Amino acid sequence: MVLATNQTLPQLKAHVSAALNVGLTPVEIKEAVYQCAPYIGFPKTLNAINEVNEVFKAKNIALPIESQKTADEDNRFQKGLATQVEIFGDVIAKMQESAPSNQKHIQEYLSAFCFGDFYTRGGLDLKTRELLTLCIISALGGAEGQVKAHVQGNKNVGNDKETLITAITHCLPYMGFPRTLNALACVNEIISEN
């Protein structure tokens, strides 16, 4: 998802083909790209989806892929908040309570949109979505506060330090050393060596 984040779209196409060749399903690939939306925005996510669709069409994979949506307008906030609490614990209630009144809508939108609309989808488990999020945010650069939060989130859902280091190492050729080293510093700050 670093390729989608960085909008290196020709390389994304090649990696989608490779992912299919090693056994990832079209649903898993699409869900991984969809997971980018809250972090890189809709335009960049749509650019990536267009590239994925071109590969799928070339490989005669029927579109559209079966929807993995589980939340709707009536329950997306509640489902999202429950998922946030599952990942991050009590800090979520404190974060929402401490938000200034003119910014509470952002906290509510974060719960509904990021977690309700995306984390609750089928096709990928929570551990995978949280690991993808760490990689996406690390590739953005300048988001170390969120990287640290998602290092903790990964730890909370059962991804150990070695898994995080391995994932970030795989991102290195696509995001470069500065962002890789920043992400590793965040991992080391949140999860000490044993």
Buried (B, 14 or more C-beta within 10 A) or exposed (E): BBBBBBEBBEEBBEBBEEBBEEEEEBBBBBBBBBBBBBBBEEEBBEBBBEBBBEBBEEEEBEEEBEEBEBBEEEBBBEBBBBBBBBBBEEBBEEBBEEBEEEEEEEBBBBBBBBBBBBBBBEBBEBEBBBBBBBBBBBBBBEBBEBBBBBBBBBBBBEBEBEBBBEBBEEBBEBBBEEBBEBBBEBBEEBBEEE
